[in-house]
Amino acid sequence: MANDFSEKIELSGFKDIDEPAISDLKRIAASYVKRFSEICGEFEKLTIRMKKVHAQVHSEKYEVHISVLDKGKLFTSAVTDKNLLNAADAALQKVEHEIGEK
């Protein structure tokens, strides 16, 4: 990959998530990091934190918190969904929209 943004992505709370889902999450995050690098003044870091808020089998809910640091300013969002990747994508979209409005 020509632009490796992995050093600008921090994941927290994903120890119980399987490797294929983590790989998909990292791929989604990398595409947003590329976008943030284009629209931010000085993009510094993307942090994705996850916690399970309802942990019954087959009815898990994931709360995903996103924070983007741009030139010392923090942009944040949080989404809860039954699908981890949908929650992450929706939270990343919210932050992207917020950055675009600044």
Buried (B, 14 or more C-beta within 10 A) or exposed (E): EEEEBEEBBEBEBBEEBEEEBBEEBBEBBBEBBEBBBEEBEEBBBBBBBBBBEEEEEEEBBBBBBBBBBBEEEEBEBBBBBEEBBEBBBBBBBBBBEBBEEE
